[in-house]
Amino acid sequence: MHRISIILAAVTVLCALPAGAAIYKWVDKDGTTHYTETPPPNVDARELPIAEPSAAPPAAQEPAAAGAETVPGAPAPKSAAERAREQEGEDKRAADMRKTYCAIAQRNVTILESPNPVVELNGQGEQMFVTDEQRAAALTDAKRRVQTYCTP
């Protein structure tokens, strides 16, 4: 009787394991996304929520797109409208960053073309005057940045 209790307890524990399982999503140094059951050490892995199985019969569930792989617990694929909204947001952020870089480059050109002395901080945080050669190189670089960021 004691042996049956142990076997029954072991079966109960084994059946409960999938319910407590987790899927982790992480990106390696090459930009490849991975999904694993355990998070790798020293990597920023995100635990994905695992959806409970649907009570609907398989015929009632939406079939996956042809050739598409599904990962348990992975978010559903985004619709074209969602992807378009995300792309619009990314385009706006890129345009905003471009405007910021343009303004910085234009300001640098103005400063470097002025007759006033220019100083910069060295590694120890001390102010050092910029030499004429350094100023000329910085001005060339600033003008190149204006051309890069301020033209459509």
N, C-alpha and C positions, 0 to 999 in steps of 0.2 A: 504494500500500500504506500509506503514511504517513497519507493522508487517511482510510482505513478505520479505522485505529487511533484517530485523533482522534474520529471519529464513534462508534466503539464505546465509548470512554472517556466521551464526553458522555452517551450513552444509559445507561451504568452509573451515572453520577452522578445523572441525572434519576430513575432508578428507585429510587435509595436515598433520595431526599428525603422521601417520605412516611414512611418508617420512622423518620426522625429528627425528624419534625414534632412539635410540642407544642400543647396546647390550654391556654389560661389562663382561669381563672375570676376575675372581679372584680366588685365592687359599686360602682355610682356613688353620688354624693352624694344622689340621690333614692331610694336603696335598690333600684334595679333591678340584677339580676344579669346579667352579660354573659359570653359565652364567645368568645374570640378566639384567633387563631393567634400573635399577638404581644402581649406585655404592654404596657399603656399606660404612658407615663412618669408618674412621681410618684403611682402608685396601687399599693396592696398587692394584687398579683395572685398567685394560687396556681396553680402548674403542676399540671394534672390528669394522672394516669397514663393512658396510652393502652393499652388492652388489645389484644393481638395478635388478629387475626381468628381466629375459631373454625374448626376443621377440619370441623365438622359441616355437613351440607348445610342449606340454608335451611329445609327442611321440618322438620328436627329441632330448630331453635331456637325458643324461646318467642316468640310474636307479641307485639308491643307492644300495650298497652291501646288500645282504640278512641279515636281522637282525640288520643292522647298523642304528643308530639314526642320524638324521641330525639336526643341530642347525642353524637357520637362521643367516647368517653373519659369521658363523664359517669357518675357513680355510678348504680347501679341504683336505681329508686324504692324507697322504704322501705315495708315492710309495715305493716298497721294496728297490729300488736302493737308494732313498733319506734316508730311515731309515738306510740302511747299511752304507752310507757315514757319517751320524750323529754318528752312533755307532763307526765307525773307528776314528772319531774325538774325541769322548769321551774316547776311549781306549788309544789314543795317549796322551791326556791330563793326564789321570790317570798314564800312564807309566812315563811321564815327572815329575809328582808330586812325584812318587815313587823314581825316581832317585834323586830328590832334597832332599827328606827326608833321603834317604840313605846317601848322602854326608854329611848332617848335623849330622846325628847320628855318622858316622865315625869320623868326626871332633871332636865331643864331647868326644868320647872315647879317641882320641889322647890327647886332652887337659886334661882330667881327669886322664889319666895314666902318664902324665908328672910329674916331681918332683916340678914344679913351683906351687906357691900358686894360688888358684882359688878364684875369687871374684864374687859376684853377687850383683845386685842392690836391695835394700829393697823398701818398699812402698813409701818412701820419696825420692828415687833416690840416696841414699847414698850407697857407696860400702861397702859390708860386706864380710869378709873372710868366706869361706865355711869350716865347721868343717870336721874332718876326717869321722864322721858318715854320714854327708850329702854328702860328696864326694863319699863314698862307695855306697850309695843308688843311687846317680846320675849315677855312672859308671855302676851299675847293670842295671839301666833303659836304658842307652845309648846302652849297649851291646844287650839288648832285642830288641831295635829299629833297630839296625844293622841287627839282625837276621830276624826281620819282614820285613824290607824294602829293604834289599840288597840281599835277596835270591829269586830266581824266583818262 
